[in-house]
Amino acid sequence: MTIDVTKPVAEAVVLPAERALYYGGAWHEPKEGGRVEVISPGTGETLCTIADASSADAEAAIEAAQRGYQEWRRVPPLERARLLRGIAERLRRHGRELAMLDAADGGNPVSEMLGDAMVAAAQTDFFAGLVTEMKGHSIPMGPDVVNFSVREPLGVVGRIVPFNHPFMFCAGKSAAPLAAGNAVIVKPPEQAPLSSLRLAELIGGLLPPGVFNVIPGGREVGAVLARHPGIAKVALIGSVPTGRAVLRAAADTIKPVLLELGGKNPLIAFPDADPDDVAAAAVAGMNFTWCGQSCGSTSRAFLHDAIHDAVLERMAAHIARYKPGLPTDPATTMGAIASKAQHDRVLRYIDGARREGARLAFGGGVPQARELAGGFFIEPTVFADVTPEMTIAREEIFGPVLSLLRWRDEATMLSEVNRPEYGLTCSIWTNDLSCAHRTAMEVQAGFIWINEVGKHFLGTPFGGVKQSGFGREECLDELLSFTQEKNIHINLKRRRAV
C-alpha cells in the first residue's frame, strides 16, 4: 500500500485514546499518579494530559518486557518477519493520521511528517527482510570436530527517542531489535510523546504481551533504562550531554550502548562548484522544514572565496521557499520549534551571534503573523562573516541557523572543519573527483555526501565519530548490533569399544 503525498491531509488531529503507560500488553496508570500536559508548539495550547512514568513504573515495564522477551525470542525468525510486515502495513494505513498527530504534537509540517511515517514503515519492512541474515560462522578444525557460532538476541532493549522525528524514531528504530528477537521499551520524547502512545494502540495487539512497550517520562525513566541490569542494551538518539549521562549509567552493568548524538556538520564548497547548486544545497542541508532540528543538518557552510558572494546572493530564492506556518496546514513549508525552552535557546544563539560580530544575512527574527502568535516560530536564519571562534560556529544550536565561513587555504579550512568535538555528517561540493576523494578521507565524519546533501539511503550505515556517537544504524550492522554471538564446539570423537 502506498500513499499519495500530493493529496491534502485530513484536518482532524486524532489523539491517542489511551494516555497511560503501555507495558506487558496493557495500559497502566502510573504508580505514583503523575500526569503532565502536552503542549502543541504550533499554537502553544494544551493538547491533552498523559501519564508521567516514575522509576517504579520503569522497573515494572522492564519486568513485563523480560517476560515478553522469553516468548518472543522463541518465535522463528520468518514468523517475526511476517508480524513486522503486518506492522509496516498498519503504519502505512494510518500514515496520514500519524503525520497529523506528530505535526500537532512535535511542530514539524504535516507534509514532512507523512514522509516520516512512510520511512518508518520502510525501515520495518527492511529489517523484516534481513532476519535470515543473522548468521553465525563455521570454523574448520579438522576431522571429528565441529565448531560454529550462532547469533542470539540480547534481551530487553531500551530506546530513548528524541523530539525531532518522534514517530519515525519510535517505530523505525524499534524494527531492528524486534526483528532480532528482543523486547523493546521506548521512552518517547517529553516534548512530543503522543505518536508513540498511538503506535502502541495500533500495533500492541500484534505482538506477544511485553514485546513492545511505551513509557513516557522524564530523565528519571531514561536513567533507569540505562542503569538497570534487566536492560541488555540501551540506544539513544539525542544530545552529547545526554549521551554522556547514558554511558555513565550503563557502565555499572557493562551493557552495550548505541549512540547517535549531536553534530556541527560542515558543507564544503570548492571554487569549481556551481554557485547555484551550492546555494540550493546549503539551504536544503539545513533542514529548515523542521527548523534545523536535526543532528545531521549541515549548519556550517565553508564557501571558497571565489564563489562565496555568488552563493550568498543565490541563497535568497531558496530560503524564500521556507515560510513558518501552522504545522497542521498541508501548505506549510517550515514548522515550529519543539518547545518554548528550545525556542528561547535558539534566540539566545542568534542574539549572541550578533554580539560576536556575525553579519545577519537572512531572517533572525520571530514571525509576526497573527495566526502564529501562540507558537514557537523562528525565521530561517543565515549569518555571514562567521569565524571559527564564534559560538555559532562551534556549538550545536539545533535550530534554523546557518553559518557561512569564507575560506582560501585548503589545509586551514580542513583544520577548522575538524575542530569541533562532533563528527556526524559532511557534504562536499566539487567537480574534481580527486579533490572529492581526498577531502572525504580528511574529514572526520561518519557519513559523507559528495555533490549531495541531507539524504539517507536505507541499507547504508549511518552514524558518527568522535562525540557524535558510535554504532551504525539503517543497515545490516544495526540488526546485528542487537544480537550476540555464541560459539559452540563439538568433539565428535567416538568412544573406544570396551
C-alpha positions in Angstrom: 0.0 0.0 0.0 1.3 3.5 -0.9 0.0 6.9 0.0 -0.3 9.8 -2.5 1.5 12.5 -0.6 0.2 15.2 -3.0 -3.4 14.8 -1.6 -4.4 17.1 1.2 -4.0 15.6 4.7 -7.2 15.2 6.8 -7.7 18.2 9.1 -8.6 16.3 12.2 -6.0 15.5 14.8 -6.6 12.1 16.3 -5.3 12.0 19.8 -4.5 8.6 21.3 -7.5 7.3 23.3 -5.1 5.7 25.8 -2.8 8.2 27.6 -1.3 5.9 30.3 1.7 3.7 30.3 1.8 0.7 27.9 3.7 -2.4 29.1 3.0 -6.1 29.4 0.3 -5.8 26.7 -1.9 -3.5 28.8 -2.3 0.1 29.8 -1.3 1.2 33.3 -1.8 4.3 35.3 1.5 5.5 36.9 2.2 4.0 40.3 2.8 7.5 41.8 -0.1 9.2 40.0 1.9 11.6 37.9 0.5 13.3 34.8 1.8 16.1 32.5 0.4 18.4 29.9 1.3 18.0 26.3 1.7 21.4 24.6 1.4 22.0 20.8 4.4 24.0 19.7 2.4 25.4 16.7 -0.2 27.0 18.9 1.1 26.9 22.5 -2.1 25.3 23.5 -2.5 22.1 25.6 -3.4 19.1 23.5 -4.1 16.7 26.5 -2.5 15.3 29.6 -0.7 12.0 29.7 0.8 9.7 32.3 4.3 10.6 33.5 6.3 7.5 34.5 8.5 7.2 37.6 11.4 4.8 38.3 8.9 2.4 39.8 6.9 2.3 36.5 10.1 1.8 34.5 11.0 -1.2 36.7 7.6 -2.7 36.2 7.9 -2.2 32.5 11.3 -3.9 32.5 9.8 -6.9 34.3 7.0 -7.2 31.8 9.4 -6.8 28.9 11.6 -9.6 30.3 8.6 -12.0 30.3 7.7 -10.9 26.7 11.3 -11.4 25.6 11.2 -15.1 26.7 8.3 -15.7 24.4 9.4 -13.5 21.5 12.9 -15.0 21.3 11.5 -18.4 20.6 9.3 -17.2 17.7 11.0 -18.4 14.4 12.7 -15.5 12.5 10.5 -15.8 9.5 7.4 -15.6 11.7 8.8 -12.5 13.4 9.3 -11.1 9.9 5.7 -11.8 9.0 4.5 -9.9 12.0 6.8 -7.0 11.4 5.5 -6.7 7.8 2.0 -6.6 9.3 3.1 -3.7 11.5 4.6 -1.9 8.4 1.3 -2.3 6.6 -0.6 -0.8 9.6 1.8 2.2 9.7 1.0 2.9 6.0 -2.7 2.5 6.5 -2.6 5.1 9.4 0.1 7.3 7.9 -2.0 10.4 7.4 -3.4 10.2 10.9 0.1 9.7 12.4 1.5 12.6 10.4 -1.1 15.0 11.6 -0.6 13.9 15.2 3.1 14.4 15.0 2.6 17.8 13.4 0.3 19.0 16.2 2.5 17.5 18.9 6.0 17.9 17.6 5.8 21.1 15.4 7.1 19.7 12.1 4.9 20.3 9.0 2.4 17.6 8.4 3.6 17.1 4.8 7.0 16.2 6.1 5.6 14.0 8.9 3.8 11.9 6.3 7.2 11.1 4.8 8.4 10.2 8.3 5.5 7.7 8.6 6.4 6.1 5.3 10.1 5.9 6.3 9.2 4.1 9.5 7.2 1.6 7.5 10.0 1.1 5.0 12.5 0.6 7.9 10.2 -2.0 9.4 9.9 -3.9 6.1 13.7 -3.6 5.6 14.6 -5.3 8.9 11.9 -7.9 8.4 13.7 -8.9 5.2 17.0 -9.3 7.0 16.0 -11.8 9.7 17.8 -14.7 7.8 21.0 -12.7 7.7 21.6 -13.0 11.4 24.1 -15.7 10.7 27.0 -17.2 12.6 30.1 -18.8 11.2 31.6 -22.3 11.0 35.3 -22.6 11.8 37.3 -25.5 10.2 39.1 -27.5 12.8 39.8 -30.8 11.1 38.1 -34.3 11.4 35.9 -35.2 14.4 35.4 -31.6 15.4 32.7 -29.1 14.6 33.0 -25.5 15.7 30.4 -22.9 14.8 28.8 -19.7 16.1 25.1 -18.7 16.3 23.6 -15.3 16.9 21.1 -14.8 19.7 19.0 -11.7 20.7 20.3 -9.7 23.6 17.2 -9.4 25.8 15.3 -6.2 26.6 16.4 -3.1 24.7 15.7 0.4 25.9 15.3 3.0 23.1 15.3 6.7 24.1 13.7 8.8 21.3 14.3 12.5 20.5 11.7 15.1 19.7 12.6 16.0 16.1 11.1 12.9 14.4 9.1 11.3 17.2 7.0 8.7 15.3 9.7 7.8 12.8 12.2 7.1 15.5 9.8 5.3 17.8 8.5 2.9 15.1 11.5 2.7 12.8 14.1 2.3 15.5 12.2 -0.5 17.2 12.3 -2.5 14.0 15.9 -3.9 14.2 15.8 -5.0 17.9 12.3 -6.6 17.3 13.5 -8.4 14.2 16.5 -9.8 16.1 14.2 -11.2 18.8 14.5 -8.6 21.5 11.8 -7.0 23.5 11.7 -3.1 23.3 10.9 -0.4 25.8 10.5 3.0 24.2 10.9 6.2 26.2 9.3 8.8 23.9 10.4 12.5 23.9 8.9 14.6 26.7 8.1 17.3 24.1 6.2 15.0 21.7 5.1 11.7 23.2 1.6 11.3 21.6 2.5 9.4 18.4 4.4 6.8 20.5 1.3 6.2 22.5 -0.8 6.0 19.3 1.7 3.5 17.9 1.2 1.3 21.0 -2.6 1.4 20.4 -2.1 0.4 16.7 0.4 -2.4 17.0 0.4 -3.6 20.6 -2.0 -6.4 19.9 0.0 -7.7 17.0 2.8 -8.8 19.3 3.0 -11.0 22.4 2.5 -9.0 25.6 5.6 -7.3 26.8 7.4 -7.3 23.5 6.7 -3.7 22.7 6.3 -1.1 25.5 6.0 2.6 25.7 6.6 4.5 28.9 6.5 8.3 28.6 8.5 10.1 31.3 11.5 12.3 32.1 15.1 11.8 32.8 14.4 9.5 35.7 12.9 6.9 33.3 15.9 7.2 30.9 18.3 6.8 33.8 16.5 3.6 34.9 16.7 2.2 31.3 20.4 3.0 31.2 21.5 1.5 34.6 19.0 -1.3 35.2 20.5 -4.8 35.0 17.4 -6.1 33.3 18.1 -3.9 30.2 20.5 -5.7 27.9 21.3 -2.7 25.7 20.3 1.0 25.5 20.1 3.0 22.4 19.9 6.8 22.3 19.4 9.5 19.7 20.0 12.8 21.4 22.5 15.4 22.6 26.1 14.8 23.6 25.4 15.6 27.3 22.6 13.1 27.3 24.8 10.5 25.6 27.5 11.0 28.3 24.9 10.5 31.0 23.6 7.3 29.4 27.2 6.0 29.0 28.0 6.7 32.7 24.8 5.0 33.8 25.3 2.0 31.6 28.8 1.4 32.8 27.7 -0.1 36.1 26.1 -3.1 34.3 28.6 -3.0 31.4 25.8 -3.1 28.8 26.4 -2.2 25.2 25.2 1.3 24.1 24.2 2.7 20.7 24.6 6.4 20.4 23.6 8.8 17.6 24.4 12.2 19.1 24.8 15.8 18.0 26.5 17.3 15.0 28.1 20.6 13.9 28.2 19.4 10.3 30.2 21.1 7.5 29.3 21.7 3.9 32.4 22.4 1.9 32.3 24.1 -1.4 35.4 24.2 -3.7 35.9 27.0 -6.2 34.9 24.8 -9.2 31.5 24.1 -7.7 28.4 25.7 -9.3 27.2 28.5 -7.1 23.5 27.7 -7.8 24.0 24.1 -6.8 25.9 25.1 -3.6 23.2 27.7 -2.6 20.5 25.1 -3.0 22.4 22.5 -1.1 23.3 24.9 1.7 19.7 25.7 2.3 18.4 22.1 1.8 21.1 20.7 4.1 20.0 22.9 7.0 16.6 21.1 7.1 14.7 24.4 7.5 11.5 22.4 7.0 11.8 21.1 10.6 13.6 24.3 11.8 17.1 22.8 11.6 16.2 20.4 14.4 18.3 17.6 13.0 21.6 16.1 14.2 22.7 15.8 10.5 22.0 19.4 9.4 25.0 21.0 7.7 25.0 24.1 9.8 28.4 25.3 8.8 28.9 26.1 5.1 32.6 26.6 4.2 32.5 28.6 0.9 35.6 29.2 -1.1 36.4 32.9 -1.6 35.9 32.6 -5.3 32.3 31.6 -5.1 31.3 32.9 -1.6 29.4 36.0 -2.7 27.7 34.3 -5.6 26.4 31.6 -3.4 25.2 34.0 -0.8 23.4 36.0 -3.4 21.6 32.9 -4.8 20.5 31.7 -1.4 17.7 34.2 -1.1 15.5 32.5 -3.7 15.9 29.1 -1.9 15.3 30.5 1.6 12.1 32.2 0.4 10.5 28.7 0.0 10.6 28.2 3.7 7.9 30.3 5.4 6.9 29.4 9.0 3.3 28.3 9.3 0.9 26.2 11.3 2.4 22.6 11.3 -1.0 21.0 10.7 -1.6 23.0 7.5 -0.6 20.9 4.4 0.7 24.1 2.7 3.2 24.8 5.5 6.9 24.6 4.4 8.5 25.3 7.8 7.2 24.3 11.2 7.7 25.3 14.8 10.5 24.8 17.3 9.5 21.8 19.5 9.3 23.7 22.8 9.4 27.1 24.4 12.7 26.2 26.1 14.3 25.2 22.8 12.8 28.4 21.2 14.4 30.6 23.8 17.7 28.7 23.5 17.9 29.3 19.7 17.0 33.0 20.1 19.9 33.4 22.6 22.3 31.9 20.0 21.0 34.4 17.4 21.5 37.3 19.8 24.9 36.0 20.7 26.0 35.8 17.1 25.1 39.5 16.5 27.1 40.5 19.6 30.1 38.5 18.4 30.2 40.3 15.1 28.5 37.9 12.6 26.5 39.6 9.8 22.9 38.7 9.7 22.1 37.9 6.0 18.6 36.4 6.3 16.0 36.0 8.9 16.9 36.1 12.6 13.5 37.1 13.9 10.2 35.7 15.1 7.3 35.8 12.6 4.7 38.4 13.3 1.7 36.7 11.6 -1.3 36.8 13.9 -2.1 33.1 13.5 1.4 32.2 14.7 1.4 34.3 17.8 1.0 31.5 20.3 3.5 29.1 18.8 7.3 28.8 18.9 8.4 30.0 15.5 11.7 31.4 14.1 12.5 32.6 10.6 15.1 30.7 8.6 18.3 32.4 9.6 21.7 32.8 7.9 24.8 34.5 9.2 27.7 35.6 7.0 31.2 36.7 8.1 31.3 33.9 10.7 34.7 33.0 12.0 35.6 29.6 13.6 36.0 31.1 17.0 32.4 32.3 17.2 29.9 30.4 19.3 27.6 29.6 16.4 30.5 28.0 14.6 31.4 25.7 17.5 28.2 24.7 19.3 25.2 22.7 18.1 22.2 25.1 18.1 19.6 22.6 16.9 17.6 25.4 15.3 17.3 27.1 11.9 20.6 28.9 12.0 23.2 28.5 9.2 26.7 29.9 9.5 28.7 30.9 6.4 32.5 30.8 6.6 34.8 32.1 3.9 38.0 30.1 3.1 41.0 30.4 0.9 43.6 27.9 2.1 42.5 24.2 1.9 44.7 23.0 4.8 43.5 25.7 7.1 39.9 25.1 6.1 40.1 21.3 6.8 41.6 22.1 10.2 38.6 24.3 11.0 36.2 21.7 9.6 37.5 19.1 12.0 37.9 21.4 15.0 34.6 20.7 16.8 34.0 17.7 19.0 31.4 16.5 16.6 31.7 14.2 13.6 28.4 13.1 12.1 27.9 14.3 8.5 29.7 16.3 5.9 28.7 17.5 2.4 31.4 18.2 -0.2 30.8 20.1 -3.5 33.3 19.9 -6.3 33.6 18.6 -9.9 37.2 17.4 -9.2 37.0 13.7 -8.4 40.5 13.6 -6.9 39.6 16.6 -4.7 36.4 15.0 -3.6 38.1 11.7 -2.6 40.9 13.5 -0.8 38.6 15.7 1.2 36.3 12.8 2.1 39.3 11.0 3.6 40.4 14.0 5.5 37.1 15.0 7.1 36.3 13.5 10.4 32.7 12.4 10.0 30.8 9.2 9.8 28.5 9.9 6.8 29.7 12.0 3.8 27.8 13.2 0.7 29.7 14.3 -2.4 27.6 16.7 -4.6 24.6 15.7 -2.5 23.3 16.7 0.9 20.8 15.6 3.6 19.6 12.3 2.2 19.6 8.9 3.9 19.7 5.7 1.9 18.2 2.6 3.6 20.9 -0.1 3.8 23.8 2.3 4.1 25.4 2.7 7.6 24.5 6.0 9.3 26.3 7.1 12.4 29.0 9.4 13.8 32.6 9.5 15.0 34.2 11.5 17.9 31.5 12.8 20.2 28.7 12.3 17.7 28.4 8.8 19.0 29.2 5.3 17.9 27.4 2.4 16.2 25.7 2.3 12.8 22.0 2.4 12.0 19.8 1.9 9.0 21.7 -1.1 7.8 22.5 -4.8 8.5 25.0 -3.7 11.2 22.2 -2.2 13.2 20.4 -5.5 13.2 23.5 -7.5 14.2 24.2 -5.0 16.9 21.1 -6.2 18.7 22.4 -9.8 18.7 25.3 -11.5 20.5 27.4 -14.3 19.1 27.8 -17.6 20.9 30.4 -20.2 19.9 29.7 -23.9 20.1 32.4 -26.5 20.0 31.6 -30.2 19.4 34.0 -33.1 19.8 32.8 -35.9 17.5 35.4 -38.5 18.5 33.9 -41.9 19.0 34.4 -43.7 22.3 36.6 -46.7 22.1 34.8 -50.0 22.2 35.1 -51.8 25.5 
